[in-house]
Amino acid sequence: MATMDKNDTSPLSTQPVSDRKPLGSRRKSAFYRMRKNIGAALEYIWEASASVRHLQVDVMIIEGAEKFSGDGIRTLYIGHHENDAFMLNLIYEKYEVTKKHAKLPVTGFFKWFSLYRHSVDLIILDHELLLSRLYQSPSWLVIPQWIRQKYYVPDTWEEVLSKFRKNTKKTDLRKVRKYRFSYRITRDENEFDIFYEKLYRPYLEMRFNDEVIIESKSKVLRQCRKGELMQIIREGEVVAAVLLHKSEKRLAYVWVGVPDHIVGKMSKGAFSALYYFTILYGFNSGCHEIDFLGTRPLLNDGLFQYKRKWGTVVQRSPIPRGDILLKPVRETNAVRSFISHNLFVVREGKNLVGKIFHSDGILSREALSGIVSRYATAGLSALKIYCLMGYRNGTVQWACSQDVNIDLIDLKNNEDPVKSYCLF
């Protein structure tokens, strides 16, 4: 491709330059591999050292009504508050911290665990890398903080379109055409500044509240200078933007932003355009993969589902973080409601597995077909479905005939189905 002037803001074509992706070697250079390995090693050392740097934890008892059942649920949280907002917002609509012990020695974990374990319904351990590995056992759900979703770019545009799910073609591509979106690429310093102040920060503050860390302006601008900004245009106005990093035939979708004044009609279809044009730009640039970066580990999370519909593959995050350890302690209606409404992606050894607690009647073949259609995702080693009321005749045979690895677990006569959900 021709070198682009960093101040050129001309809209680019909304169709591929050619039906075939530009040729390029799939083999990464020795320098790239060395730099990546050194970077990964440094990240691991930094995350591992956090277990030494953070020698104190907070212990909290949280109480409130479970979000879906309305029944009371009591949670013990022990950790550094890396993921407490994420987990507690899955459990509760509103909650109250009824007890808190701040900055306690991390070595006293077992004392607090023993003290409260029989008086709570759930336990959450939110520790650093080494400590989370130390406390893992079969009775805990091992939930990665983040998972990665990547798109592997085919060699032809026809294959690109075939990877999109049917509803992507019917809804998202239709919006791109209907609202006549276009895009442009810029490396202009002023545009980077506008991106942070008017798009990135307002969007995160509005969309995620306390569940996300907003990076400093200096860090965002530093990363912007290493990449380029894709601006989505509608009726001559920027309605969304994403920072892209490109290296060695890889495109990374880093940070996204939407202007705070873009609402209603003007924002409709903006994210469809962001994903479509990112894939188009990666194809035209000869990229072999597009990394759509981190997503929370929930099969029914809206962002996970949206990335999935474009044909992404699930992978473990390459960043070495501690896992979230979750242990349901009591067999209550509130606990069952919580795990049945949150379809976690968990870590089993080196594999990622989707867990679904099906409590909505006896599982039929038709219901299973709907579950597989919605949640089976490339990159998961298995989809485990825990059937509280059992399953109908023919369901197992249908599951065995599918290309997806489906594991059905019958809990109908199980005395402690929640415990079995964790163990198997």
C-alpha positions as CSV (number, residue, x, y, z in Angstrom):
1,M,0.0,0.0,0.0
2,A,1.1,3.6,-0.6
3,T,2.4,5.6,2.3
4,M,-0.3,7.9,3.6
5,D,0.3,11.5,4.7
6,K,-0.4,11.6,8.4
7,N,-2.6,14.6,7.9
8,D,-4.6,13.2,5.0
9,T,-8.2,12.8,6.2
10,S,-9.8,11.7,2.9
11,P,-12.5,9.0,3.4
12,L,-11.3,5.6,2.2
13,S,-13.2,3.1,0.0
14,T,-15.9,1.0,1.8
15,Q,-15.1,-2.0,-0.4
16,P,-11.9,-4.1,-0.6
17,V,-9.2,-2.9,-3.0
18,S,-9.0,-6.4,-4.4
19,D,-10.9,-9.7,-4.0
20,R,-7.7,-11.2,-2.7
21,K,-5.7,-10.1,0.3
22,P,-2.2,-8.7,-0.6
23,L,0.5,-11.3,-0.4
24,G,2.9,-11.3,2.5
25,S,4.9,-13.7,4.5
26,R,3.1,-15.4,7.4
27,R,6.5,-16.0,9.0
28,K,7.3,-13.4,11.7
29,S,10.8,-11.9,11.7
30,A,13.4,-13.1,14.2
31,F,13.5,-9.5,15.7
32,Y,9.7,-9.5,16.1
33,R,9.7,-12.9,17.9
34,M,12.6,-11.9,20.1
35,R,10.9,-8.6,21.1
36,K,7.6,-10.4,21.8
37,N,9.3,-13.0,23.9
38,I,11.2,-10.4,25.9
39,G,8.0,-8.4,26.4
40,A,6.1,-11.4,27.6
41,A,8.8,-12.3,30.0
42,L,8.9,-8.8,31.5
43,E,5.1,-8.8,31.8
44,Y,5.2,-12.1,33.7
45,I,7.9,-10.9,36.0
46,W,5.9,-7.7,36.7
47,E,2.6,-9.5,37.4
48,A,4.4,-12.2,39.5
49,S,6.1,-9.5,41.6
50,A,2.7,-8.0,42.4
51,S,2.2,-10.9,44.8
52,V,5.2,-9.6,46.7
53,R,4.4,-5.9,46.3
54,H,0.8,-6.4,47.5
55,L,1.2,-8.1,50.8
56,Q,-2.1,-6.9,52.2
57,V,-5.7,-7.6,51.2
58,D,-9.1,-6.3,52.1
59,V,-11.7,-8.7,53.5
60,M,-15.4,-7.8,53.1
61,I,-18.8,-9.2,53.8
62,I,-21.3,-8.0,51.2
63,E,-25.1,-8.4,51.5
64,G,-28.0,-7.7,49.2
65,A,-30.7,-9.2,47.0
66,E,-29.5,-11.4,44.1
67,K,-30.1,-9.5,40.9
68,F,-32.5,-12.0,39.2
69,S,-34.3,-13.9,42.0
70,G,-34.5,-11.1,44.5
71,D,-33.5,-13.5,47.3
72,G,-30.8,-12.5,49.8
73,I,-27.3,-13.5,49.1
74,R,-24.2,-13.0,51.3
75,T,-20.7,-12.9,49.8
76,L,-17.2,-13.0,51.3
77,Y,-14.7,-11.0,49.2
78,I,-10.9,-11.3,49.8
79,G,-8.6,-9.4,47.5
80,H,-7.1,-6.1,46.1
81,H,-10.3,-4.8,44.4
82,E,-9.1,-5.6,40.9
83,N,-12.3,-7.2,39.9
84,D,-14.8,-6.6,42.8
85,A,-16.9,-4.2,40.8
86,F,-17.2,-6.6,37.9
87,M,-18.2,-9.6,40.1
88,L,-20.4,-7.8,42.5
89,N,-22.4,-6.1,39.7
90,L,-23.1,-9.6,38.3
91,I,-24.5,-10.7,41.7
92,Y,-26.3,-7.7,43.0
93,E,-28.5,-4.8,41.7
94,K,-27.7,-3.0,45.0
95,Y,-25.6,-4.2,47.9
96,E,-24.1,-3.1,51.2
97,V,-20.7,-3.9,52.7
98,T,-21.7,-5.0,56.2
99,K,-18.1,-5.8,57.4
100,K,-14.7,-4.7,56.2
101,H,-11.2,-5.5,57.4
102,A,-8.8,-3.4,55.5
103,K,-5.1,-4.0,54.7
104,L,-4.7,-7.4,56.4
105,P,-1.7,-9.6,55.9
106,V,-2.2,-11.8,52.9
107,T,-0.8,-14.7,54.9
108,G,-3.9,-14.6,57.1
109,F,-6.1,-15.7,54.2
110,F,-7.0,-19.1,55.8
111,K,-7.9,-17.5,59.1
112,W,-10.5,-15.2,57.4
113,F,-11.6,-18.0,55.1
114,S,-12.3,-20.3,58.0
115,L,-14.0,-17.6,60.1
116,Y,-16.6,-16.7,57.5
117,R,-16.9,-19.7,55.1
118,H,-19.9,-21.2,56.9
119,S,-21.9,-17.9,57.2
120,V,-21.8,-16.9,53.5
121,D,-23.3,-18.1,50.2
122,L,-20.4,-17.2,47.9
123,I,-16.7,-16.6,48.3
124,I,-14.6,-14.6,45.8
125,L,-10.8,-14.5,45.9
126,D,-9.3,-11.7,43.8
127,H,-5.6,-12.1,44.2
128,E,-2.4,-11.6,42.2
129,L,-0.8,-14.1,39.8
130,L,1.1,-16.3,42.2
131,L,-1.4,-16.3,45.1
132,S,-4.3,-17.1,42.8
133,R,-2.3,-20.1,41.5
134,L,-1.5,-21.2,45.1
135,Y,-5.1,-21.2,46.3
136,Q,-6.7,-23.0,43.3
137,S,-8.4,-26.3,44.0
138,P,-11.0,-28.4,42.2
139,S,-13.9,-27.0,44.3
140,W,-13.2,-23.4,43.0
141,L,-14.3,-22.0,39.6
142,V,-11.1,-20.5,38.0
143,I,-12.3,-17.5,36.0
144,P,-9.8,-15.6,34.0
145,Q,-10.0,-11.8,34.5
146,W,-10.1,-11.3,30.7
147,I,-10.2,-13.4,27.6
148,R,-9.0,-12.5,24.1
149,Q,-11.0,-12.6,20.9
150,K,-9.1,-12.7,17.6
151,Y,-10.2,-12.6,14.0
152,Y,-8.0,-14.6,11.5
153,V,-8.2,-12.8,8.2
154,P,-8.8,-15.2,5.2
155,D,-7.1,-14.8,1.8
156,T,-10.2,-13.8,-0.1
157,W,-13.0,-11.3,0.6
158,E,-15.6,-14.0,-0.1
159,E,-14.2,-16.0,2.7
160,V,-14.2,-12.9,5.0
161,L,-18.0,-12.5,4.3
162,S,-18.6,-16.2,4.9
163,K,-17.1,-16.0,8.4
164,F,-19.7,-13.4,9.5
165,R,-22.8,-14.9,11.1
166,K,-26.1,-14.6,9.3
167,N,-27.5,-11.8,11.6
168,T,-24.3,-9.8,11.0
169,K,-25.0,-9.8,7.3
170,K,-28.7,-9.0,7.8
171,T,-28.3,-6.3,10.4
172,D,-24.8,-4.9,10.7
173,L,-23.7,-4.7,7.0
174,R,-27.2,-3.4,6.1
175,K,-26.7,-0.5,8.6
176,V,-23.3,0.3,7.1
177,R,-24.9,0.6,3.7
178,K,-28.1,2.3,4.8
179,Y,-26.5,5.1,6.8
180,R,-23.7,5.5,4.2
181,F,-20.8,5.2,6.7
182,S,-17.3,5.8,5.5
183,Y,-14.0,5.9,7.4
184,R,-10.6,7.6,7.3
185,I,-7.2,6.9,8.9
186,T,-5.3,9.7,10.5
187,R,-2.1,10.2,12.5
188,D,-2.6,13.8,13.3
189,E,-1.6,14.9,16.8
190,N,-4.6,17.2,17.2
191,E,-7.0,14.3,16.3
192,F,-5.3,12.1,19.0
193,D,-6.0,14.9,21.6
194,I,-9.6,15.1,20.5
195,F,-9.9,11.4,20.6
196,Y,-9.0,11.3,24.3
197,E,-10.9,14.3,25.5
198,K,-14.1,14.0,23.4
199,L,-14.5,10.3,22.6
200,Y,-12.4,7.8,24.6
201,R,-12.9,9.2,28.2
202,P,-16.6,10.3,27.9
203,Y,-17.5,6.9,26.3
204,L,-15.9,4.9,29.1
205,E,-17.4,7.1,31.8
206,M,-20.9,6.7,30.3
207,R,-20.7,3.1,29.3
208,F,-18.9,1.3,32.1
209,N,-19.1,3.4,35.3
210,D,-16.8,1.9,38.0
211,E,-16.1,-1.4,36.1
212,V,-13.3,0.0,33.9
213,I,-10.0,1.8,34.4
214,I,-9.6,4.9,32.3
215,E,-6.0,5.3,31.2
216,S,-4.2,8.6,31.6
217,K,-4.0,11.0,28.8
218,S,-0.3,10.8,28.5
219,K,-0.5,7.0,28.1
220,V,-3.2,7.1,25.5
221,L,-1.4,9.8,23.5
222,R,1.8,7.8,23.7
223,Q,0.0,4.7,22.3
224,C,-1.7,6.8,19.7
225,R,1.7,7.9,18.3
226,K,2.6,4.3,17.9
227,G,-0.5,3.6,15.8
228,E,-3.2,5.3,13.8
229,L,-6.7,6.4,14.4
230,M,-9.7,5.1,12.4
231,Q,-12.5,7.6,12.4
232,I,-16.0,6.5,11.4
233,I,-17.8,9.2,9.3
234,R,-21.5,9.8,8.9
235,E,-22.9,12.8,7.1
236,G,-19.5,14.5,7.4
237,E,-19.2,14.0,11.2
238,V,-17.0,11.7,13.2
239,V,-19.4,9.4,15.1
240,A,-16.9,6.9,16.5
241,A,-13.2,6.2,16.4
242,V,-10.8,3.4,17.3
243,L,-7.0,3.4,17.9
244,L,-5.3,0.7,15.8
245,H,-1.8,-0.8,16.1
246,K,-0.3,-2.6,13.1
247,S,2.8,-4.7,13.2
248,E,4.1,-7.8,11.4
249,K,0.8,-8.5,9.6
250,R,-1.2,-8.1,12.8
251,L,-3.8,-5.4,13.5
252,A,-4.8,-4.7,17.1
253,Y,-8.1,-2.9,18.0
254,V,-6.8,-1.0,21.1
255,W,-9.2,1.7,22.4
256,V,-12.5,2.9,21.1
257,G,-14.5,6.1,21.7
258,V,-17.8,7.8,20.8
259,P,-18.4,11.5,21.1
260,D,-20.7,12.3,24.1
261,H,-23.0,14.4,21.9
262,I,-23.6,11.6,19.4
263,V,-26.8,9.9,20.5
264,G,-29.9,8.4,19.0
265,K,-30.1,8.3,15.2
266,M,-26.6,9.5,14.5
267,S,-25.0,6.8,16.7
268,K,-27.1,4.0,15.1
269,G,-24.8,1.5,13.3
270,A,-21.6,3.2,14.4
271,F,-20.2,0.0,16.0
272,S,-21.2,-2.0,13.0
273,A,-19.1,0.3,10.9
274,L,-16.2,0.2,13.4
275,Y,-15.9,-3.6,13.2
276,Y,-16.6,-3.9,9.5
277,F,-14.1,-1.2,8.5
278,T,-11.5,-2.6,10.9
279,I,-11.8,-6.0,9.2
280,L,-11.8,-4.3,5.8
281,Y,-8.7,-2.3,6.6
282,G,-6.9,-5.4,8.0
283,F,-7.8,-7.3,4.8
284,N,-6.6,-4.4,2.5
285,S,-3.4,-4.1,4.5
286,G,-2.6,-7.8,4.1
287,C,-2.9,-8.6,7.9
288,H,-3.2,-12.2,8.9
289,E,-4.9,-11.6,12.2
290,I,-6.9,-8.8,14.0
291,D,-6.8,-8.8,17.7
292,F,-10.0,-7.4,19.2
293,L,-8.3,-7.6,22.6
294,G,-10.0,-8.2,26.0
295,T,-13.5,-9.2,26.9
296,R,-14.9,-10.3,30.2
297,P,-15.3,-14.1,30.5
298,L,-19.0,-14.5,30.0
299,L,-20.7,-16.3,27.1
300,N,-23.8,-14.1,27.5
301,D,-21.8,-10.8,27.8
302,G,-23.0,-8.3,25.2
303,L,-19.5,-7.4,24.0
304,F,-18.4,-11.1,23.9
305,Q,-21.5,-11.9,21.7
306,Y,-20.9,-8.9,19.5
307,K,-17.3,-9.8,18.8
308,R,-18.3,-13.4,18.3
309,K,-20.9,-12.5,15.5
310,W,-18.0,-11.3,13.3
311,G,-16.3,-14.7,13.4
312,T,-13.7,-14.2,16.2
313,V,-11.9,-17.0,18.0
314,V,-11.6,-17.1,21.8
315,Q,-8.1,-17.4,23.3
316,R,-6.5,-17.0,26.7
317,S,-5.2,-13.5,27.4
318,P,-1.4,-13.4,26.8
319,I,-1.1,-11.0,29.7
320,P,-0.2,-13.1,32.8
321,R,-2.8,-12.0,35.4
322,G,-4.2,-13.7,38.5
323,D,-7.5,-15.5,38.1
324,I,-10.8,-14.8,39.9
325,L,-11.6,-17.7,42.2
326,L,-15.2,-18.3,42.9
327,K,-16.7,-20.8,45.3
328,P,-20.5,-21.2,45.9
329,V,-20.7,-22.4,49.5
330,R,-24.4,-22.9,50.0
331,E,-27.1,-24.6,47.9
332,T,-29.7,-21.8,47.8
333,N,-32.1,-20.4,45.2
334,A,-30.1,-17.2,45.0
335,V,-26.9,-19.0,44.3
336,R,-28.6,-21.2,41.6
337,S,-30.1,-18.0,40.0
338,F,-26.6,-16.3,40.0
339,I,-24.8,-19.2,38.2
340,S,-27.7,-19.8,35.8
341,H,-27.7,-16.2,34.6
342,N,-24.0,-15.8,34.3
343,L,-22.4,-18.2,31.8
344,F,-18.8,-18.1,32.8
345,V,-15.8,-19.0,30.6
346,V,-13.5,-20.9,33.0
347,R,-10.0,-22.1,32.9
348,E,-9.4,-25.9,33.1
349,G,-5.7,-26.5,32.9
350,K,-4.6,-24.8,29.7
351,N,-8.1,-24.9,28.1
352,L,-11.0,-22.5,28.2
353,V,-14.4,-24.1,28.8
354,G,-17.9,-22.5,28.7
355,K,-20.1,-23.4,31.6
356,I,-23.9,-23.3,31.4
357,F,-26.2,-24.1,34.4
358,H,-29.5,-24.9,32.8
359,S,-32.3,-24.6,35.4
360,D,-35.2,-23.8,33.0
361,G,-36.9,-27.2,32.9
362,I,-35.9,-30.5,31.3
363,L,-33.4,-29.9,28.5
364,S,-34.8,-30.8,25.1
365,R,-33.0,-31.2,21.8
366,E,-34.6,-28.0,20.5
367,A,-33.5,-26.0,23.6
368,L,-29.9,-27.5,23.3
369,S,-29.8,-26.5,19.6
370,G,-30.6,-22.9,20.6
371,I,-27.9,-22.9,23.3
372,V,-25.3,-24.3,21.0
373,S,-26.2,-21.7,18.3
374,R,-25.9,-18.8,20.7
375,Y,-22.9,-19.9,22.8
376,A,-20.7,-22.4,21.0
377,T,-17.6,-20.4,20.1
378,A,-14.4,-21.3,18.3
379,G,-11.5,-21.6,20.7
380,L,-13.5,-23.1,23.6
381,S,-12.4,-26.7,24.2
382,A,-15.9,-27.7,25.4
383,L,-19.3,-26.4,26.2
384,K,-20.4,-27.9,29.5
385,I,-24.2,-27.8,30.1
386,Y,-25.4,-28.8,33.6
387,C,-29.0,-29.9,33.4
388,L,-30.7,-29.4,36.8
389,M,-33.9,-31.2,35.6
390,G,-32.1,-33.7,33.4
391,Y,-32.6,-34.0,29.6
392,R,-35.0,-35.6,27.2
393,N,-34.5,-38.7,25.1
394,G,-32.5,-38.0,22.0
395,T,-30.7,-35.0,23.4
396,V,-27.4,-36.8,24.0
397,Q,-27.5,-38.4,20.6
398,W,-28.0,-35.0,19.0
399,A,-25.1,-33.5,21.0
400,C,-22.8,-36.3,19.9
401,S,-23.6,-35.6,16.2
402,Q,-22.4,-32.0,16.4
403,D,-19.0,-30.7,15.4
404,V,-18.9,-28.9,18.8
405,N,-17.6,-30.6,21.9
406,I,-20.8,-30.7,24.1
407,D,-20.6,-32.2,27.5
408,L,-24.1,-32.8,29.1
409,I,-24.1,-33.3,32.9
410,D,-27.3,-34.7,34.4
411,L,-28.0,-33.1,37.8
412,K,-31.6,-34.4,38.3
413,N,-30.8,-36.7,41.1
414,N,-27.7,-34.9,42.4
415,E,-27.9,-33.9,46.1
416,D,-25.6,-30.9,45.6
417,P,-25.9,-29.6,42.0
418,V,-24.0,-26.4,42.7
419,K,-21.0,-28.2,44.0
420,S,-21.1,-30.5,41.0
421,Y,-21.2,-27.5,38.7
422,C,-17.9,-26.4,40.2
423,L,-16.2,-29.8,40.3
424,F,-17.0,-31.3,36.9
